[in-house]
């Protein structure tokens, strides 16, 4: 409940920092 | 969980190449063929700086990431670790 690990966090999200893409979906390219 | 990573030495996997982009960089892993966008220049600097520091925590501080953003950056590093973009330092040179 009272964990300060929680958030006085910025609005920054993991999704703002990294995004994964699998190139296996890009068939036939190679 | 995140806390543990903060005090560990990490580095970039030898199977990964980076390509600089205006938004940050593309990281490509030659083994699992994962392509990952590092969407901020600070994220790129952090990842590349990991190998030069003893802990993730000191890398965050060196790059100047504000403390209130550490959770997000460590979460992103954990995401990169799950696809082997980064590794615990002992495993990097293998």
Backbone of each chain as nested JSON, in Angstrom:
{
  "chains": [
    {"id": "A", "residues": [
      {"number": 1, "name": "UNK", "atoms": {"N": [0.821, -1.197, 0.0], "CA": [0.0, 0.0, 0.0], "C": [0.85, 1.239, 0.0]}},
      {"number": 2, "name": "UNK", "atoms": {"N": [1.692, 1.23, 1.031], "CA": [2.407, 2.466, 1.245], "C": [3.816, 2.45, 0.683]}},
      {"number": 3, "name": "UNK", "atoms": {"N": [4.037, 1.637, -0.282], "CA": [5.371, 1.469, -0.823], "C": [5.76, 2.707, -1.619]}},
      {"number": 4, "name": "UNK", "atoms": {"N": [6.945, 3.204, -1.292], "CA": [7.322, 4.377, -2.068], "C": [7.972, 3.993, -3.385]}},
      {"number": 5, "name": "UNK", "atoms": {"N": [8.171, 2.675, -3.562], "CA": [8.628, 2.232, -4.881], "C": [7.542, 2.594, -5.889]}},
      {"number": 6, "name": "UNK", "atoms": {"N": [6.341, 2.64, -5.379], "CA": [5.193, 2.836, -6.232], "C": [5.377, 3.989, -7.196]}},
      {"number": 7, "name": "UNK", "atoms": {"N": [4.847, 5.141, -6.924], "CA": [5.056, 6.171, -7.913], "C": [4.897, 7.602, -7.464]}},
      {"number": 8, "name": "UNK", "atoms": {"N": [5.972, 8.212, -7.465], "CA": [5.995, 9.636, -7.588], "C": [6.604, 9.795, -8.964]}},
      {"number": 9, "name": "UNK", "atoms": {"N": [6.321, 8.781, -9.723], "CA": [6.894, 8.551, -11.029], "C": [6.536, 9.608, -12.055]}},
      {"number": 10, "name": "UNK", "atoms": {"N": [7.418, 9.776, -13.013], "CA": [7.101, 10.636, -14.14], "C": [6.069, 9.926, -15.003]}},
      {"number": 11, "name": "UNK", "atoms": {"N": [5.595, 10.6, -16.021], "CA": [4.603, 9.982, -16.896], "C": [5.226, 8.992, -17.86]}},
      {"number": 12, "name": "UNK", "atoms": {"N": [6.529, 8.869, -17.767], "CA": [7.252, 8.041, -18.716], "C": [6.878, 6.566, -18.561]}},
      {"number": 13, "name": "UNK", "atoms": {"N": [6.622, 5.915, -19.682], "CA": [6.279, 4.495, -19.681], "C": [7.341, 3.724, -20.449]}},
      {"number": 14, "name": "UNK", "atoms": {"N": [7.406, 2.44, -20.16], "CA": [8.337, 1.583, -20.892], "C": [8.091, 1.714, -22.398]}},
      {"number": 15, "name": "UNK", "atoms": {"N": [6.824, 1.798, -22.772], "CA": [6.467, 1.894, -24.202], "C": [6.985, 3.173, -24.847]}},
      {"number": 16, "name": "UNK", "atoms": {"N": [7.28, 4.147, -24.035], "CA": [7.859, 5.384, -24.58], "C": [9.343, 5.218, -24.874]}},
      {"number": 17, "name": "UNK", "atoms": {"N": [9.922, 4.152, -24.337], "CA": [11.375, 3.989, -24.422], "C": [11.799, 2.908, -25.417]}},
      {"number": 18, "name": "UNK", "atoms": {"N": [11.035, 1.821, -25.446], "CA": [11.396, 0.739, -26.382], "C": [10.146, 0.188, -27.046]}},
      {"number": 19, "name": "UNK", "atoms": {"N": [10.349, -0.371, -28.227], "CA": [9.256, -1.045, -28.91], "C": [9.846, -2.189, -29.709]}},
      {"number": 20, "name": "UNK", "atoms": {"N": [9.329, -3.369, -29.482], "CA": [9.867, -4.552, -30.163], "C": [9.086, -4.846, -31.43]}},
      {"number": 21, "name": "UNK", "atoms": {"N": [9.808, -5.265, -32.441], "CA": [9.189, -5.646, -33.703], "C": [9.818, -6.96, -34.112]}},
      {"number": 22, "name": "UNK", "atoms": {"N": [9.014, -7.905, -34.559], "CA": [9.597, -9.137, -35.074], "C": [9.633, -9.052, -36.584]}},
      {"number": 23, "name": "UNK", "atoms": {"N": [10.811, -9.186, -37.152], "CA": [10.879, -9.084, -38.607], "C": [10.481, -10.392, -39.271]}},
      {"number": 24, "name": "UNK", "atoms": {"N": [10.183, -11.42, -38.454], "CA": [9.687, -12.659, -39.05], "C": [8.34, -12.408, -39.723]}},
      {"number": 25, "name": "UNK", "atoms": {"N": [7.666, -11.365, -39.272], "CA": [6.389, -11.026, -39.891], "C": [6.559, -10.418, -41.274]}},
      {"number": 26, "name": "UNK", "atoms": {"N": [7.751, -9.961, -41.573], "CA": [7.982, -9.318, -42.868], "C": [8.444, -10.378, -43.865]}},
      {"number": 27, "name": "UNK", "atoms": {"N": [7.539, -11.244, -44.231], "CA": [7.932, -12.403, -45.033], "C": [8.49, -12.019, -46.396]}},
      {"number": 28, "name": "UNK", "atoms": {"N": [9.361, -12.855, -46.845], "CA": [9.823, -12.733, -48.206], "C": [10.82, -11.623, -48.458]}},
      {"number": 29, "name": "UNK", "atoms": {"N": [11.153, -10.895, -47.462], "CA": [12.072, -9.786, -47.673], "C": [13.468, -10.283, -47.98]}},
      {"number": 30, "name": "UNK", "atoms": {"N": [13.863, -11.348, -47.248], "CA": [15.225, -11.832, -47.513], "C": [15.209, -13.073, -48.379]}}
    ]},
    {"id": "B", "residues": [
      {"number": 1, "name": "UNK", "atoms": {"N": [12.649, -6.869, -7.579], "CA": [12.755, -7.347, -8.953], "C": [13.539, -6.344, -9.775]}},
      {"number": 2, "name": "UNK", "atoms": {"N": [12.964, -5.182, -10.019], "CA": [13.734, -4.132, -10.678], "C": [14.923, -3.731, -9.828]}},
      {"number": 3, "name": "UNK", "atoms": {"N": [14.687, -3.757, -8.527], "CA": [15.722, -3.317, -7.601], "C": [16.984, -4.152, -7.736]}},
      {"number": 4, "name": "UNK", "atoms": {"N": [16.801, -5.444, -7.946], "CA": [17.958, -6.317, -8.051], "C": [18.819, -5.955, -9.254]}},
      {"number": 5, "name": "UNK", "atoms": {"N": [18.185, -5.676, -10.354], "CA": [18.915, -5.331, -11.57], "C": [19.744, -4.058, -11.375]}},
      {"number": 6, "name": "UNK", "atoms": {"N": [19.223, -3.157, -10.583], "CA": [19.906, -1.875, -10.381], "C": [21.328, -2.036, -9.863]}},
      {"number": 7, "name": "UNK", "atoms": {"N": [21.556, -3.077, -9.111], "CA": [22.871, -3.248, -8.505], "C": [23.734, -4.279, -9.218]}},
      {"number": 8, "name": "UNK", "atoms": {"N": [23.326, -4.666, -10.385], "CA": [24.087, -5.662, -11.142], "C": [24.811, -5.022, -12.324]}},
      {"number": 9, "name": "UNK", "atoms": {"N": [25.901, -5.661, -12.773], "CA": [26.57, -5.189, -13.979], "C": [25.945, -5.81, -15.228]}},
      {"number": 10, "name": "UNK", "atoms": {"N": [25.592, -5.004, -16.185], "CA": [24.971, -5.48, -17.427], "C": [25.745, -4.939, -18.615]}},
      {"number": 11, "name": "UNK", "atoms": {"N": [25.493, -5.518, -19.77], "CA": [26.131, -5.032, -20.984], "C": [25.343, -5.481, -22.2]}},
      {"number": 12, "name": "UNK", "atoms": {"N": [25.765, -5.011, -23.352], "CA": [25.074, -5.331, -24.602], "C": [25.5, -6.718, -25.085]}},
      {"number": 13, "name": "UNK", "atoms": {"N": [24.552, -7.471, -25.565], "CA": [24.854, -8.791, -26.125], "C": [25.757, -8.647, -27.354]}},
      {"number": 14, "name": "UNK", "atoms": {"N": [26.689, -9.573, -27.542], "CA": [27.574, -9.492, -28.714], "C": [26.827, -9.722, -30.026]}},
      {"number": 15, "name": "UNK", "atoms": {"N": [25.599, -10.221, -29.955], "CA": [24.835, -10.489, -31.185], "C": [24.009, -9.298, -31.642]}},
      {"number": 16, "name": "UNK", "atoms": {"N": [24.23, -8.149, -31.029], "CA": [23.376, -6.99, -31.303], "C": [24.129, -5.884, -32.02]}},
      {"number": 17, "name": "UNK", "atoms": {"N": [23.471, -5.313, -33.016], "CA": [24.023, -4.138, -33.704], "C": [23.033, -2.984, -33.576]}},
      {"number": 18, "name": "UNK", "atoms": {"N": [23.566, -1.79, -33.474], "CA": [22.717, -0.602, -33.36], "C": [22.831, 0.242, -34.614]}},
      {"number": 19, "name": "UNK", "atoms": {"N": [21.722, 0.803, -35.015], "CA": [21.769, 1.791, -36.086], "C": [21.171, 3.089, -35.55]}},
      {"number": 20, "name": "UNK", "atoms": {"N": [21.945, 4.159, -35.583], "CA": [21.435, 5.432, -35.075], "C": [20.253, 5.923, -35.908]}},
      {"number": 21, "name": "UNK", "atoms": {"N": [19.283, 6.485, -35.246], "CA": [18.11, 7.061, -35.903], "C": [17.819, 8.391, -35.225]}},
      {"number": 22, "name": "UNK", "atoms": {"N": [17.083, 9.268, -35.908], "CA": [16.774, 10.573, -35.294], "C": [16.08, 10.45, -33.944]}},
      {"number": 23, "name": "UNK", "atoms": {"N": [15.245, 9.422, -33.774], "CA": [14.505, 9.265, -32.512], "C": [15.324, 8.563, -31.445]}},
      {"number": 24, "name": "UNK", "atoms": {"N": [16.413, 7.884, -31.85], "CA": [17.203, 7.098, -30.908], "C": [18.063, 6.104, -31.671]}},
      {"number": 25, "name": "UNK", "atoms": {"N": [17.592, 4.852, -31.735], "CA": [18.347, 3.853, -32.495], "C": [17.48, 2.623, -32.749]}},
      {"number": 26, "name": "UNK", "atoms": {"N": [17.887, 1.861, -33.752], "CA": [17.34, 0.527, -33.951], "C": [18.352, -0.453, -33.413]}},
      {"number": 27, "name": "UNK", "atoms": {"N": [17.89, -1.429, -32.687], "CA": [18.781, -2.493, -32.211], "C": [18.337, -3.778, -32.89]}},
      {"number": 28, "name": "UNK", "atoms": {"N": [19.264, -4.441, -33.534], "CA": [18.939, -5.692, -34.217], "C": [19.744, -6.829, -33.61]}},
      {"number": 29, "name": "UNK", "atoms": {"N": [19.037, -7.912, -33.277], "CA": [19.695, -9.083, -32.705], "C": [19.819, -10.146, -33.787]}},
      {"number": 30, "name": "UNK", "atoms": {"N": [21.026, -10.496, -34.133], "CA": [21.26, -11.423, -35.236], "C": [20.842, -12.858, -34.914]}},
      {"number": 31, "name": "UNK", "atoms": {"N": [20.731, -13.171, -33.644], "CA": [20.352, -14.523, -33.266], "C": [18.851, -14.743, -33.312]}},
      {"number": 32, "name": "UNK", "atoms": {"N": [18.102, -13.916, -32.637], "CA": [16.653, -14.136, -32.58], "C": [15.881, -13.266, -33.577]}},
      {"number": 33, "name": "UNK", "atoms": {"N": [16.601, -12.464, -34.34], "CA": [16.038, -11.618, -35.401], "C": [15.03, -10.605, -34.861]}},
      {"number": 34, "name": "UNK", "atoms": {"N": [15.21, -10.229, -33.637], "CA": [14.326, -9.208, -33.087], "C": [14.881, -7.833, -33.417]}},
      {"number": 35, "name": "UNK", "atoms": {"N": [13.971, -6.991, -33.811], "CA": [14.307, -5.598, -34.077], "C": [13.61, -4.768, -33.014]}},
      {"number": 36, "name": "UNK", "atoms": {"N": [14.352, -3.926, -32.372], "CA": [13.782, -3.136, -31.284], "C": [14.1, -1.671, -31.493]}},
      {"number": 37, "name": "UNK", "atoms": {"N": [13.085, -0.849, -31.375], "CA": [13.299, 0.591, -31.425], "C": [13.668, 1.077, -30.036]}},
      {"number": 38, "name": "UNK", "atoms": {"N": [14.784, 1.754, -29.943], "CA": [15.096, 2.49, -28.712], "C": [14.648, 3.911, -29.008]}},
      {"number": 39, "name": "UNK", "atoms": {"N": [13.576, 4.33, -28.36], "CA": [12.837, 5.488, -28.828], "C": [13.304, 6.82, -28.266]}},
      {"number": 40, "name": "UNK", "atoms": {"N": [14.346, 6.788, -27.481], "CA": [14.906, 8.056, -26.986], "C": [16.422, 7.978, -26.993]}},
      {"number": 41, "name": "UNK", "atoms": {"N": [17.081, 9.082, -27.312], "CA": [18.546, 9.08, -27.292], "C": [19.115, 8.698, -25.929]}},
      {"number": 42, "name": "UNK", "atoms": {"N": [18.413, 9.069, -24.858], "CA": [18.894, 8.726, -23.513], "C": [18.882, 7.212, -23.307]}},
      {"number": 43, "name": "UNK", "atoms": {"N": [17.888, 6.554, -23.913], "CA": [17.796, 5.098, -23.792], "C": [18.982, 4.45, -24.5]}},
      {"number": 44, "name": "UNK", "atoms": {"N": [19.345, 5.003, -25.639], "CA": [20.488, 4.473, -26.393], "C": [21.773, 4.671, -25.58]}},
      {"number": 45, "name": "UNK", "atoms": {"N": [21.917, 5.866, -25.064], "CA": [23.135, 6.147, -24.289], "C": [23.213, 5.245, -23.064]}},
      {"number": 46, "name": "UNK", "atoms": {"N": [22.068, 5.036, -22.442], "CA": [22.046, 4.178, -21.261], "C": [22.488, 2.76, -21.612]}},
      {"number": 47, "name": "UNK", "atoms": {"N": [21.908, 2.208, -22.648], "CA": [22.232, 0.824, -23.033], "C": [23.717, 0.712, -23.366]}},
      {"number": 48, "name": "UNK", "atoms": {"N": [24.216, 1.679, -24.115], "CA": [25.608, 1.597, -24.53], "C": [26.574, 1.9, -23.387]}},
      {"number": 49, "name": "UNK", "atoms": {"N": [26.078, 2.586, -22.396], "CA": [26.93, 2.931, -21.256], "C": [26.992, 1.818, -20.214]}},
      {"number": 50, "name": "UNK", "atoms": {"N": [26.069, 0.866, -20.295], "CA": [26.016, -0.191, -19.282], "C": [27.357, -0.888, -19.101]}},
      {"number": 51, "name": "UNK", "atoms": {"N": [28.009, -1.161, -20.219], "CA": [29.255, -1.928, -20.157], "C": [30.388, -1.146, -19.487]}},
      {"number": 52, "name": "UNK", "atoms": {"N": [30.202, 0.158, -19.374], "CA": [31.278, 0.989, -18.823], "C": [31.103, 1.255, -17.342]}},
      {"number": 53, "name": "UNK", "atoms": {"N": [30.031, 0.722, -16.78], "CA": [29.783, 0.981, -15.365], "C": [29.58, -0.329, -14.612]}},
      {"number": 54, "name": "UNK", "atoms": {"N": [29.688, -0.245, -13.306], "CA": [29.585, -1.45, -12.49], "C": [28.144, -1.881, -12.243]}},
      {"number": 55, "name": "UNK", "atoms": {"N": [27.239, -0.923, -12.301], "CA": [25.841, -1.252, -12.014], "C": [24.92, -0.457, -12.936]}},
      {"number": 56, "name": "UNK", "atoms": {"N": [23.722, -0.963, -13.065], "CA": [22.694, -0.246, -13.823], "C": [22.406, 1.099, -13.151]}},
      {"number": 57, "name": "UNK", "atoms": {"N": [22.422, 1.082, -11.834], "CA": [22.14, 2.31, -11.095], "C": [23.15, 3.413, -11.447]}},
      {"number": 58, "name": "UNK", "atoms": {"N": [24.409, 3.055, -11.503], "CA": [25.399, 4.081, -11.808], "C": [25.296, 4.514, -13.268]}},
      {"number": 59, "name": "UNK", "atoms": {"N": [24.889, 3.605, -14.134], "CA": [24.689, 3.99, -15.54], "C": [23.56, 5.017, -15.634]}},
      {"number": 60, "name": "UNK", "atoms": {"N": [22.479, 4.771, -14.923], "CA": [21.352, 5.717, -14.921], "C": [21.797, 7.088, -14.428]}},
      {"number": 61, "name": "UNK", "atoms": {"N": [22.597, 7.078, -13.381], "CA": [23.056, 8.347, -12.816], "C": [24.015, 9.047, -13.768]}},
      {"number": 62, "name": "UNK", "atoms": {"N": [24.914, 8.288, -14.37], "CA": [25.89, 8.88, -15.284], "C": [25.204, 9.546, -16.479]}},
      {"number": 63, "name": "UNK", "atoms": {"N": [24.161, 8.905, -16.966], "CA": [23.461, 9.438, -18.136], "C": [22.58, 10.62, -17.743]}},
      {"number": 64, "name": "UNK", "atoms": {"N": [22.283, 10.729, -16.456], "CA": [21.486, 11.86, -15.982], "C": [19.989, 11.603, -16.046]}},
      {"number": 65, "name": "UNK", "atoms": {"N": [19.61, 10.334, -15.955], "CA": [18.183, 10.008, -15.941], "C": [17.623, 10.402, -14.571]}},
      {"number": 66, "name": "UNK", "atoms": {"N": [16.57, 11.22, -14.552], "CA": [16.006, 11.641, -13.261], "C": [15.476, 10.449, -12.472]}},
      {"number": 67, "name": "UNK", "atoms": {"N": [15.621, 10.51, -11.161], "CA": [15.239, 9.385, -10.303], "C": [13.788, 8.961, -10.531]}},
      {"number": 68, "name": "UNK", "atoms": {"N": [12.915, 9.921, -10.778], "CA": [11.499, 9.56, -10.941], "C": [11.244, 8.777, -12.233]}},
      {"number": 69, "name": "UNK", "atoms": {"N": [12.24, 8.761, -13.114], "CA": [12.083, 7.997, -14.358], "C": [12.82, 6.66, -14.321]}},
      {"number": 70, "name": "UNK", "atoms": {"N": [13.507, 6.381, -13.228], "CA": [14.303, 5.154, -13.179], "C": [13.454, 3.901, -13.391]}},
      {"number": 71, "name": "UNK", "atoms": {"N": [12.259, 3.863, -12.809], "CA": [11.418, 2.67, -12.968], "C": [11.124, 2.383, -14.434]}},
      {"number": 72, "name": "UNK", "atoms": {"N": [10.814, 3.42, -15.173], "CA": [10.501, 3.225, -16.589], "C": [11.734, 2.731, -17.343]}},
      {"number": 73, "name": "UNK", "atoms": {"N": [12.873, 3.325, -17.065], "CA": [14.096, 2.907, -17.766], "C": [14.5, 1.485, -17.389]}},
      {"number": 74, "name": "UNK", "atoms": {"N": [14.367, 1.161, -16.119], "CA": [14.718, -0.201, -15.706], "C": [13.716, -1.194, -16.3]}},
      {"number": 75, "name": "UNK", "atoms": {"N": [12.461, -0.805, -16.366], "CA": [11.474, -1.664, -17.021], "C": [11.844, -1.9, -18.478]}},
      {"number": 76, "name": "UNK", "atoms": {"N": [12.311, -0.844, -19.133], "CA": [12.728, -0.978, -20.536], "C": [13.959, -1.88, -20.636]}},
      {"number": 77, "name": "UNK", "atoms": {"N": [14.879, -1.732, -19.721], "CA": [16.062, -2.599, -19.737], "C": [15.664, -4.054, -19.531]}},
      {"number": 78, "name": "UNK", "atoms": {"N": [14.713, -4.282, -18.659], "CA": [14.251, -5.663, -18.447], "C": [13.603, -6.213, -19.715]}},
      {"number": 79, "name": "UNK", "atoms": {"N": [12.895, -5.354, -20.416], "CA": [12.328, -5.772, -21.699], "C": [13.43, -6.139, -22.676]}},
      {"number": 80, "name": "UNK", "atoms": {"N": [14.474, -5.339, -22.709], "CA": [15.602, -5.634, -23.606], "C": [16.305, -6.912, -23.179]}},
      {"number": 81, "name": "UNK", "atoms": {"N": [16.33, -7.179, -21.887], "CA": [16.989, -8.388, -21.387], "C": [16.213, -9.637, -21.813]}},
      {"number": 82, "name": "UNK", "atoms": {"N": [14.889, -9.547, -21.879], "CA": [14.103, -10.731, -22.23], "C": [14.36, -11.166, -23.67]}},
      {"number": 83, "name": "UNK", "atoms": {"N": [14.811, -10.249, -24.507], "CA": [15.117, -10.639, -25.892], "C": [16.619, -10.575, -26.152]}},
      {"number": 84, "name": "UNK", "atoms": {"N": [17.389, -10.583, -25.075], "CA": [18.842, -10.715, -25.164], "C": [19.532, -9.547, -25.87]}},
      {"number": 85, "name": "UNK", "atoms": {"N": [18.919, -8.376, -25.85], "CA": [19.635, -7.198, -26.349], "C": [20.724, -6.844, -25.333]}},
      {"number": 86, "name": "UNK", "atoms": {"N": [20.389, -6.979, -24.073], "CA": [21.389, -6.813, -23.021], "C": [21.441, -8.084, -22.189]}},
      {"number": 87, "name": "UNK", "atoms": {"N": [22.572, -8.28, -21.512], "CA": [22.787, -9.471, -20.683], "C": [23.491, -9.077, -19.411]}},
      {"number": 88, "name": "UNK", "atoms": {"N": [23.355, -9.896, -18.382], "CA": [24.203, -9.698, -17.211], "C": [25.66, -9.759, -17.661]}},
      {"number": 89, "name": "UNK", "atoms": {"N": [26.484, -8.912, -17.121], "CA": [27.835, -8.708, -17.635], "C": [28.656, -9.985, -17.773]}},
      {"number": 90, "name": "UNK", "atoms": {"N": [28.518, -10.916, -16.841], "CA": [29.295, -12.148, -16.896], "C": [29.04, -12.944, -18.16]}},
      {"number": 91, "name": "UNK", "atoms": {"N": [27.868, -12.729, -18.761], "CA": [27.491, -13.51, -19.94], "C": [27.778, -12.784, -21.236]}},
      {"number": 92, "name": "UNK", "atoms": {"N": [28.19, -11.526, -21.167], "CA": [28.304, -10.702, -22.369], "C": [29.363, -11.198, -23.33]}},
      {"number": 93, "name": "UNK", "atoms": {"N": [30.498, -11.624, -22.796], "CA": [31.598, -11.941, -23.693], "C": [31.569, -13.387, -24.18]}},
      {"number": 94, "name": "UNK", "atoms": {"N": [30.54, -14.148, -23.767], "CA": [30.512, -15.548, -24.175], "C": [30.089, -15.705, -25.621]}}
    ]}
  ]
}
